[in-house]
C-alpha cells in the first residue's frame, strides 16, 4: 500500500434497517472480495459475523473489511444503526477519513441518522449520502433529499435522479455525465448495467436537475459561477473537481440513490467514494498534545517518514489470539515485534503480531504504514482511546467520548461456583465495550451491569452464555437516575485540622447554582490570586463530591460552582486540604439547594398507520409521555414524544399488541428531567 492517494478509509452509517449491511455486502461482491452475496435476513452477511447478529438480523459490533475498486483500496467499517450500540459508530468515526450515510428512501432522515450525523460533525468527517430502498412502496428521492436539508441542516447535492420509483425503479440518471444507467433484472446480482442515452420522457427533468446541481455547486466556486452565468459549457472533470473540494470541506453532501437489496446503484456509489471522499494524506496534519504537564499542541504529518503514532479505537476478545486491538495508524510505520509507548500510561509495550482484518477473518502482516487500519496482538494494558507512539517522539491524541449508562441490571451466576468466572468474563467484556459499566451495589452486595438500553444488556447476557459458558440470572432493569438542585446557595467553610503531627489549613467560599448543562461540572474561579495547584484541587474536590448526591447517592448533574473566596496559610495549606474542604462545602450547598431526583428522558418516534394512532397515543399517555408533535408521511402517522425511560421497558412487545404488529419505533436518550411528585412517592428516598 505504497500510494496513499489510492486509499479510502470509510464508514457506512445510518438508522437501523436503512440497509447499511446490505449495501456493504453488495460492495464486497462487486469489488470481487466475496463470490456469493450474503443477506442480512438469512444471517449470511459477511460483516454480521457474530451469532447474535445473524439470529436477530441487526448489526451489533462494527466490522472492518477491505476491498479494491478501480486501482483504489477501500477500507470499510460497517457500523450498527441501533441506538444501544452508538459507541461503535462513535469510535469508528473517530478514526475514519470519510463516511457514507445510508438513508431509507421511504423514511428519509430518521432519529438515529441525526445522532450519527452529529457524531460525524464532531470529528469533521466528510461524507456522501446514498438514498436506498427506492424500490419500496412509499419511496421518494425528493422527500429524502428534503429531509437532509430540514433535519440535518446540511446542503445536499443530488448527483443522480432515479428512473422509475417503487416497483418500477430500474436505474439512475447520472447528472454529471448525462447518461442513464439501467440494470436489467437481477442476473449476477446486478453486476452489470447498461450505460445508455437518457430516455426521452426523462430528458426534461434530468436537464432541470443538472441545472440545479451546477447552480448549487457554483455558489461554492467563483470560476464555476462565472461560466454558469455566462452560459459556457462546463466539463464533467470541472464538476468532479469542484465536488471533491467542497465535499472535503464539508460544505456540501453529494447524494446518490439506488436499491442495494435489488442490486441497483451500488457501483456508482463506489465511484463516488473513490472520486469525492479523502485519502489519508488529504486531511492535513494530525493534531495531538505533548505528554508532559504543559500539554501543548503538537502536529504530526500523515507520512510514512514521520515518527510512528496511532490510536487504539476498539478492543475485542478473540478465542485464538486473546485481546485483539484495532488501531488506526496516523503517521510512520509499525513492524511486528516493535516496542511502542502508551501515551496515557507512560509505559512501553510490544506488538507481537499485526493483522489485516476481514470481518471475523484475518491476514497476518509484517509491516504497516500510516493510513492503515489493522488489528494488533501483544499489548496487555491498552484501553479504547489510547495513543500508541514512538517512545522517542511521544504524542497524545484526543480520545473517544463514551456516553454514560442509562440502565442497570443486577446479575448473578446461576451456580455459586461460577461467580468468579462471571466476574472475570464481565471484566473482559468491559474492556471491549466502554459503555458497559460494572459495579457493586454497596447495600445489597449485588453485581450491577449498566448499559445503553435493554437490548444492549440482553446481548451482554447472551454473550456470557455463548462465549464464556457462564449461565446468569438477571434482575429487573433499573434506571440510572441522577440528582440535581433547585436553588442556588453560598457556603463558606474552613478546614483546620491536625493530620498526624502536621496542621492542614484551607478556607473557601463557594456559590453553587443549577444550570442547564448536564454534561458535567461547570466551574468558575473568581479568586485571581489563588495558586493554580490549589484551584485545581478545589475543582477536583468538587467533582469527587458530585459522584454521589444527597437523596440516594446518584451522580449529580446540572450544577455550576463558582469559587468566590479563598484563604491560604503559607505554612499549613496544601492541595489535599483544599480538595477536602471543597468536597465538604459542595455537599452542604447541595443540601441547602433543595436536591431533586432526575430521571432519563427518551426522544421517541413511533410510525403507525392511521387506524392504530389512538391506541398508540392512549398507551403513551399511560407511560407519562409528552406528545411533542404529530405529522404524516404517506399512510403513516409519525408520533414524536418525550418519555421517561422507566416507563418504556417492554415497549416493543406492547406496541406490537396495540398496533397488531404494524407500528415500529426508535428511541434515543434526550436529557434528565425532574421526577414528578406523584412518582416520587413510589421511591424509598
FENKA-V833881 format. One record per pair of residues at least 24 apart in sequence whose ideal C-beta (glycine too) atoms are under 8 Angstrom apart, sorted by the first residue. I is the first residue (numbers start at 1). J is the second residue. If there is no record, write none. Layout:
# FENKA-V833881
I/J ; I/J
This chain:
# FENKA-V833881
1/73 ; 1/368 ; 1/369 ; 1/371 ; 1/372 ; 4/279 ; 4/280 ; 4/281 ; 4/302 ; 4/369 ; 4/370 ; 4/371 ; 5/279 ; 5/281 ; 6/71 ; 6/72 ; 6/73 ; 6/279 ; 7/72 ; 7/73 ; 7/74 ; 7/75 ; 7/279 ; 7/280 ; 7/371 ; 8/72 ; 8/73 ; 8/74 ; 8/75 ; 8/97 ; 8/98 ; 8/273 ; 8/274 ; 8/277 ; 8/278 ; 8/279 ; 9/75 ; 9/95 ; 9/96 ; 9/97 ; 9/98 ; 9/280 ; 9/328 ; 9/371 ; 9/373 ; 10/74 ; 10/75 ; 10/76 ; 10/77 ; 10/96 ; 10/97 ; 10/98 ; 10/99 ; 10/100 ; 10/273 ; 10/277 ; 11/62 ; 11/76 ; 11/77 ; 11/78 ; 11/79 ; 11/89 ; 11/92 ; 11/93 ; 11/96 ; 11/98 ; 11/99 ; 11/100 ; 11/125 ; 12/76 ; 12/77 ; 12/78 ; 12/79 ; 12/99 ; 12/100 ; 12/102 ; 13/79 ; 13/81 ; 13/89 ; 13/92 ; 13/93 ; 13/99 ; 13/100 ; 13/101 ; 13/102 ; 13/116 ; 13/120 ; 14/81 ; 14/101 ; 14/102 ; 14/103 ; 14/104 ; 14/112 ; 14/113 ; 14/116 ; 15/81 ; 15/103 ; 15/104 ; 15/107 ; 15/110 ; 15/111 ; 15/112 ; 15/113 ; 15/116 ; 15/666 ; 16/58 ; 16/80 ; 16/81 ; 16/82 ; 16/83 ; 16/112 ; 16/666 ; 17/81 ; 17/104 ; 18/81 ; 18/102 ; 18/103 ; 18/104 ; 18/110 ; 18/113 ; 18/132 ; 18/133 ; 19/102 ; 19/104 ; 19/132 ; 19/133 ; 19/260 ; 19/261 ; 20/59 ; 20/78 ; 20/79 ; 20/81 ; 20/102 ; 21/45 ; 21/47 ; 21/48 ; 21/59 ; 21/78 ; 22/132 ; 22/260 ; 22/261 ; 23/100 ; 23/102 ; 23/130 ; 23/132 ; 23/260 ; 23/266 ; 23/269 ; 24/65 ; 24/76 ; 24/78 ; 25/260 ; 26/189 ; 26/190 ; 26/260 ; 26/263 ; 26/266 ; 27/67 ; 27/74 ; 27/76 ; 27/266 ; 27/269 ; 27/270 ; 28/65 ; 28/67 ; 29/189 ; 29/191 ; 30/69 ; 30/191 ; 30/266 ; 30/267 ; 30/270 ; 31/67 ; 31/68 ; 31/69 ; 31/74 ; 31/270 ; 32/67 ; 32/68 ; 33/65 ; 33/66 ; 33/67 ; 33/68 ; 33/358 ; 37/189 ; 46/358 ; 46/359 ; 47/78 ; 47/359 ; 49/359 ; 49/360 ; 51/466 ; 52/459 ; 52/462 ; 52/463 ; 52/466 ; 58/82 ; 59/85 ; 60/85 ; 60/88 ; 60/459 ; 61/85 ; 61/88 ; 61/316 ; 62/88 ; 62/89 ; 62/91 ; 62/92 ; 62/314 ; 63/357 ; 63/359 ; 63/360 ; 64/326 ; 64/357 ; 64/358 ; 64/359 ; 64/373 ; 65/357 ; 65/358 ; 65/359 ; 66/356 ; 66/357 ; 66/358 ; 69/270 ; 69/271 ; 69/273 ; 69/274 ; 70/270 ; 70/271 ; 70/274 ; 72/274 ; 74/270 ; 74/273 ; 74/274 ; 75/372 ; 75/373 ; 77/373 ; 79/116 ; 81/112 ; 82/112 ; 82/455 ; 83/111 ; 83/112 ; 83/115 ; 83/452 ; 83/453 ; 83/666 ; 83/667 ; 83/668 ; 83/669 ; 84/451 ; 84/452 ; 84/453 ; 84/454 ; 84/455 ; 84/456 ; 85/452 ; 85/456 ; 86/112 ; 86/115 ; 86/116 ; 86/119 ; 86/403 ; 86/452 ; 86/668 ; 87/400 ; 87/402 ; 87/403 ; 87/433 ; 87/434 ; 87/435 ; 87/452 ; 89/115 ; 89/116 ; 89/119 ; 90/119 ; 90/400 ; 90/401 ; 90/402 ; 91/313 ; 91/314 ; 91/384 ; 91/385 ; 91/400 ; 92/313 ; 92/314 ; 93/119 ; 93/120 ; 93/122 ; 93/123 ; 93/125 ; 94/123 ; 94/311 ; 94/313 ; 94/398 ; 94/400 ; 95/311 ; 95/313 ; 95/328 ; 95/373 ; 96/125 ; 96/328 ; 97/125 ; 97/126 ; 97/277 ; 97/278 ; 97/279 ; 97/280 ; 97/282 ; 97/283 ; 98/125 ; 98/126 ; 98/127 ; 98/128 ; 98/273 ; 98/277 ; 98/278 ; 99/125 ; 99/126 ; 99/127 ; 99/128 ; 100/127 ; 100/128 ; 100/129 ; 100/130 ; 100/269 ; 100/273 ; 101/127 ; 101/128 ; 101/129 ; 101/130 ; 101/253 ; 102/129 ; 102/130 ; 102/132 ; 103/129 ; 103/130 ; 103/131 ; 103/132 ; 103/144 ; 103/147 ; 103/148 ; 104/132 ; 104/133 ; 104/136 ; 104/144 ; 105/131 ; 105/132 ; 105/133 ; 105/134 ; 105/136 ; 105/139 ; 105/140 ; 105/141 ; 105/144 ; 105/257 ; 105/259 ; 106/133 ; 106/136 ; 106/137 ; 106/138 ; 106/139 ; 106/140 ; 106/634 ; 107/607 ; 107/633 ; 108/140 ; 108/143 ; 108/144 ; 108/146 ; 108/147 ; 108/148 ; 108/151 ; 109/144 ; 109/147 ; 109/148 ; 109/151 ; 109/152 ; 110/605 ; 110/666 ; 111/603 ; 111/605 ; 111/666 ; 111/667 ; 111/668 ; 112/666 ; 112/668 ; 113/151 ; 113/152 ; 114/151 ; 114/152 ; 115/668 ; 117/152 ; 117/154 ; 121/250 ; 122/401 ; 124/250 ; 125/250 ; 126/247 ; 126/248 ; 126/249 ; 126/250 ; 126/276 ; 126/277 ; 126/278 ; 127/247 ; 127/250 ; 127/253 ; 127/277 ; 128/247 ; 128/253 ; 128/254 ; 128/255 ; 128/256 ; 128/269 ; 128/272 ; 128/273 ; 128/276 ; 128/277 ; 129/156 ; 129/253 ; 129/254 ; 129/255 ; 129/256 ; 130/255 ; 130/256 ; 130/257 ; 130/258 ; 130/265 ; 130/269 ; 131/255 ; 131/256 ; 131/257 ; 131/258 ; 132/257 ; 132/258 ; 132/259 ; 132/260 ; 133/259 ; 133/260 ; 133/261 ; 134/162 ; 134/165 ; 134/166 ; 134/169 ; 134/257 ; 134/258 ; 134/259 ; 134/265 ; 135/166 ; 135/167 ; 135/169 ; 135/259 ; 135/261 ; 135/262 ; 135/264 ; 136/166 ; 136/259 ; 137/166 ; 137/167 ; 138/166 ; 138/633 ; 138/634 ; 138/635 ; 139/165 ; 139/166 ; 139/169 ; 140/165 ; 141/165 ; 141/257 ; 145/255 ; 148/253 ; 148/255 ; 154/253 ; 155/216 ; 155/251 ; 155/252 ; 155/253 ; 156/252 ; 156/253 ; 156/255 ; 157/213 ; 157/216 ; 157/217 ; 157/243 ; 157/252 ; 157/253 ; 157/254 ; 157/255 ; 158/209 ; 158/212 ; 158/213 ; 158/255 ; 158/257 ; 159/213 ; 159/243 ; 159/254 ; 159/255 ; 159/256 ; 159/272 ; 160/255 ; 160/256 ; 160/257 ; 160/265 ; 160/268 ; 161/202 ; 161/205 ; 161/206 ; 161/209 ; 161/257 ; 162/257 ; 163/199 ; 163/202 ; 169/259 ; 169/262 ; 169/264 ; 170/264 ; 171/264 ; 171/265 ; 172/256 ; 172/257 ; 172/258 ; 172/264 ; 172/265 ; 172/268 ; 173/198 ; 173/202 ; 173/206 ; 173/209 ; 174/268 ; 175/206 ; 175/209 ; 175/210 ; 175/213 ; 176/210 ; 176/213 ; 176/236 ; 176/239 ; 176/240 ; 177/236 ; 178/206 ; 178/210 ; 181/265 ; 181/268 ; 183/262 ; 183/263 ; 183/264 ; 186/262 ; 186/263 ; 189/263 ; 190/262 ; 190/263 ; 190/264 ; 190/266 ; 191/263 ; 193/264 ; 193/267 ; 213/239 ; 214/239 ; 216/252 ; 217/242 ; 217/243 ; 217/246 ; 217/252 ; 220/245 ; 220/246 ; 220/251 ; 220/252 ; 221/245 ; 221/246 ; 240/275 ; 240/276 ; 243/275 ; 243/276 ; 244/275 ; 244/276 ; 247/276 ; 247/277 ; 248/276 ; 248/278 ; 248/282 ; 248/283 ; 279/371 ; 280/370 ; 280/371 ; 281/371 ; 286/330 ; 286/331 ; 286/397 ; 288/387 ; 288/395 ; 288/396 ; 288/397 ; 288/398 ; 289/395 ; 289/396 ; 289/397 ; 290/394 ; 290/395 ; 290/396 ; 291/343 ; 291/346 ; 291/394 ; 291/395 ; 291/396 ; 295/396 ; 298/395 ; 300/330 ; 300/331 ; 300/395 ; 301/331 ; 302/330 ; 302/331 ; 302/370 ; 302/371 ; 303/331 ; 303/332 ; 303/370 ; 304/331 ; 304/332 ; 304/333 ; 304/369 ; 304/370 ; 305/332 ; 306/331 ; 306/332 ; 306/370 ; 307/331 ; 307/332 ; 307/389 ; 307/390 ; 307/392 ; 307/393 ; 307/395 ; 308/332 ; 308/333 ; 308/334 ; 308/338 ; 308/340 ; 308/388 ; 308/389 ; 308/390 ; 308/393 ; 309/387 ; 309/388 ; 309/389 ; 309/390 ; 309/393 ; 309/395 ; 309/397 ; 310/334 ; 310/340 ; 310/387 ; 310/388 ; 310/389 ; 311/385 ; 311/386 ; 311/387 ; 311/388 ; 311/397 ; 312/382 ; 312/383 ; 312/384 ; 312/385 ; 312/386 ; 312/387 ; 312/388 ; 313/384 ; 313/385 ; 313/400 ; 314/384 ; 314/432 ; 315/382 ; 315/383 ; 315/384 ; 315/431 ; 315/432 ; 316/432 ; 317/428 ; 317/429 ; 317/431 ; 317/432 ; 317/467 ; 318/377 ; 319/467 ; 321/353 ; 321/355 ; 321/377 ; 322/377 ; 323/377 ; 323/379 ; 323/380 ; 323/382 ; 323/431 ; 324/355 ; 324/375 ; 324/376 ; 324/377 ; 325/375 ; 325/376 ; 325/377 ; 325/379 ; 325/382 ; 326/357 ; 326/373 ; 326/374 ; 326/375 ; 327/373 ; 327/374 ; 327/375 ; 327/376 ; 327/388 ; 328/372 ; 328/373 ; 329/368 ; 329/369 ; 329/370 ; 329/371 ; 329/372 ; 329/373 ; 329/374 ; 330/370 ; 330/397 ; 331/370 ; 332/369 ; 332/370 ; 332/390 ; 333/367 ; 333/368 ; 333/369 ; 333/370 ; 334/367 ; 334/368 ; 334/369 ; 334/376 ; 335/366 ; 335/367 ; 336/365 ; 336/366 ; 336/367 ; 339/391 ; 340/379 ; 340/388 ; 340/389 ; 340/390 ; 340/391 ; 341/388 ; 341/389 ; 341/390 ; 341/391 ; 341/394 ; 342/379 ; 342/381 ; 342/382 ; 342/386 ; 342/387 ; 342/388 ; 343/386 ; 343/387 ; 343/388 ; 343/389 ; 343/394 ; 343/395 ; 343/396 ; 343/397 ; 344/383 ; 344/385 ; 344/386 ; 344/387 ; 344/396 ; 345/381 ; 345/386 ; 347/381 ; 348/391 ; 349/378 ; 349/379 ; 349/380 ; 349/381 ; 349/382 ; 350/378 ; 350/379 ; 351/376 ; 351/377 ; 351/378 ; 351/379 ; 352/376 ; 352/377 ; 352/378 ; 353/377 ; 353/378 ; 383/431 ; 383/434 ; 384/434 ; 385/434 ; 400/434 ; 402/434 ; 402/435 ; 403/435 ; 403/452 ; 403/669 ; 404/480 ; 405/435 ; 405/436 ; 405/437 ; 405/450 ; 405/451 ; 405/452 ; 405/480 ; 406/451 ; 406/452 ; 406/453 ; 406/479 ; 406/480 ; 406/600 ; 406/645 ; 406/669 ; 407/450 ; 407/451 ; 407/452 ; 407/453 ; 407/454 ; 407/456 ; 407/457 ; 407/477 ; 407/478 ; 407/479 ; 407/480 ; 407/645 ; 408/437 ; 408/448 ; 408/449 ; 408/450 ; 408/477 ; 408/478 ; 408/479 ; 408/480 ; 409/448 ; 409/449 ; 409/450 ; 409/457 ; 409/474 ; 409/475 ; 409/476 ; 409/477 ; 409/478 ; 410/441 ; 410/444 ; 410/446 ; 410/447 ; 410/448 ; 410/474 ; 410/475 ; 410/478 ; 411/446 ; 411/447 ; 411/448 ; 411/449 ; 411/461 ; 411/472 ; 411/473 ; 411/474 ; 411/475 ; 412/446 ; 412/447 ; 412/472 ; 412/473 ; 413/470 ; 413/471 ; 413/472 ; 413/473 ; 414/471 ; 414/472 ; 414/473 ; 415/471 ; 418/470 ; 418/471 ; 421/468 ; 421/470 ; 422/447 ; 422/464 ; 422/470 ; 422/472 ; 423/447 ; 425/464 ; 425/467 ; 425/468 ; 425/470 ; 426/464 ; 428/468 ; 429/460 ; 429/463 ; 429/464 ; 433/460 ; 436/460 ; 446/475 ; 448/478 ; 450/480 ; 452/669 ; 453/667 ; 454/649 ; 476/649 ; 477/649 ; 479/599 ; 479/600 ; 479/644 ; 479/645 ; 479/646 ; 480/554 ; 480/600 ; 481/552 ; 481/554 ; 481/597 ; 481/598 ; 481/599 ; 481/600 ; 481/675 ; 482/518 ; 482/549 ; 482/554 ; 482/555 ; 482/556 ; 482/557 ; 482/597 ; 482/598 ; 482/599 ; 482/600 ; 482/672 ; 483/549 ; 483/550 ; 483/551 ; 483/552 ; 483/554 ; 483/555 ; 483/556 ; 483/557 ; 483/590 ; 483/595 ; 483/596 ; 483/597 ; 483/598 ; 484/514 ; 484/556 ; 484/557 ; 484/558 ; 484/559 ; 484/595 ; 484/596 ; 484/598 ; 484/672 ; 484/674 ; 485/512 ; 485/513 ; 485/514 ; 485/556 ; 485/558 ; 485/559 ; 485/589 ; 485/590 ; 485/593 ; 485/594 ; 485/595 ; 485/596 ; 486/514 ; 486/593 ; 486/594 ; 486/595 ; 486/596 ; 487/513 ; 487/514 ; 487/592 ; 487/593 ; 487/594 ; 488/512 ; 488/513 ; 488/514 ; 488/593 ; 489/589 ; 489/592 ; 489/593 ; 490/564 ; 490/589 ; 491/585 ; 491/588 ; 491/589 ; 491/592 ; 492/565 ; 492/585 ; 493/581 ; 493/584 ; 493/585 ; 493/588 ; 494/581 ; 495/577 ; 495/578 ; 495/580 ; 495/581 ; 495/584 ; 502/572 ; 503/571 ; 503/572 ; 504/572 ; 504/573 ; 504/574 ; 504/576 ; 504/577 ; 504/580 ; 505/569 ; 505/572 ; 505/573 ; 505/577 ; 506/534 ; 506/566 ; 506/567 ; 506/568 ; 506/573 ; 506/577 ; 506/578 ; 506/580 ; 506/581 ; 507/565 ; 507/566 ; 507/567 ; 507/581 ; 508/538 ; 508/563 ; 508/565 ; 508/566 ; 508/567 ; 508/578 ; 508/581 ; 508/582 ; 508/585 ; 509/563 ; 509/564 ; 509/565 ; 509/566 ; 510/542 ; 510/561 ; 510/562 ; 510/563 ; 510/564 ; 510/582 ; 510/585 ; 510/586 ; 510/589 ; 511/561 ; 511/562 ; 511/564 ; 511/589 ; 512/559 ; 512/560 ; 512/561 ; 512/562 ; 512/586 ; 512/589 ; 512/590 ; 512/593 ; 513/559 ; 513/560 ; 513/562 ; 513/593 ; 514/558 ; 514/559 ; 514/560 ; 514/593 ; 515/558 ; 515/559 ; 515/560 ; 516/558 ; 517/558 ; 517/560 ; 518/557 ; 518/558 ; 518/671 ; 518/672 ; 519/557 ; 520/557 ; 521/546 ; 521/559 ; 521/560 ; 521/561 ; 522/559 ; 522/560 ; 522/561 ; 523/560 ; 523/561 ; 523/562 ; 523/563 ; 524/560 ; 524/561 ; 524/562 ; 524/563 ; 525/562 ; 525/563 ; 526/562 ; 526/563 ; 526/564 ; 527/563 ; 527/564 ; 527/565 ; 527/566 ; 530/563 ; 530/566 ; 530/568 ; 531/568 ; 533/575 ; 534/566 ; 534/568 ; 534/573 ; 534/575 ; 534/578 ; 535/563 ; 536/575 ; 537/575 ; 537/576 ; 537/578 ; 537/579 ; 537/582 ; 538/563 ; 538/566 ; 538/578 ; 538/579 ; 538/582 ; 539/582 ; 540/579 ; 540/582 ; 541/578 ; 541/579 ; 541/580 ; 541/581 ; 541/582 ; 541/583 ; 541/586 ; 542/582 ; 542/583 ; 542/586 ; 544/579 ; 544/583 ; 545/582 ; 545/583 ; 545/586 ; 545/587 ; 545/590 ; 546/586 ; 549/590 ; 549/595 ; 550/587 ; 550/590 ; 550/591 ; 550/595 ; 551/595 ; 551/596 ; 551/597 ; 551/685 ; 552/597 ; 552/683 ; 552/685 ; 554/597 ; 556/590 ; 557/598 ; 557/672 ; 558/598 ; 558/672 ; 561/586 ; 561/589 ; 596/674 ; 596/675 ; 597/674 ; 597/675 ; 597/680 ; 597/683 ; 597/685 ; 598/672 ; 598/673 ; 598/674 ; 598/675 ; 599/644 ; 599/645 ; 599/646 ; 599/672 ; 599/673 ; 599/674 ; 599/675 ; 600/644 ; 600/645 ; 600/669 ; 600/671 ; 600/672 ; 601/642 ; 601/643 ; 601/644 ; 601/645 ; 601/669 ; 601/670 ; 601/671 ; 601/672 ; 601/673 ; 602/642 ; 602/643 ; 602/644 ; 602/645 ; 602/648 ; 602/667 ; 602/668 ; 602/669 ; 602/670 ; 603/640 ; 603/641 ; 603/642 ; 603/667 ; 603/668 ; 603/669 ; 603/670 ; 604/639 ; 604/640 ; 604/641 ; 604/642 ; 604/643 ; 604/648 ; 604/665 ; 604/666 ; 604/667 ; 605/638 ; 605/639 ; 605/640 ; 605/641 ; 605/665 ; 605/666 ; 605/667 ; 606/638 ; 606/639 ; 606/641 ; 606/655 ; 606/663 ; 606/664 ; 606/665 ; 607/633 ; 607/636 ; 607/637 ; 607/638 ; 607/663 ; 607/664 ; 607/665 ; 608/636 ; 608/637 ; 608/639 ; 608/659 ; 608/662 ; 608/663 ; 609/635 ; 609/636 ; 609/637 ; 609/659 ; 609/662 ; 609/663 ; 610/635 ; 610/636 ; 610/637 ; 612/658 ; 612/659 ; 612/660 ; 612/662 ; 612/663 ; 613/637 ; 613/639 ; 615/658 ; 615/659 ; 616/655 ; 616/658 ; 616/659 ; 616/663 ; 618/658 ; 619/654 ; 619/655 ; 619/658 ; 623/647 ; 623/648 ; 623/651 ; 624/676 ; 624/679 ; 642/670 ; 644/673 ; 645/669
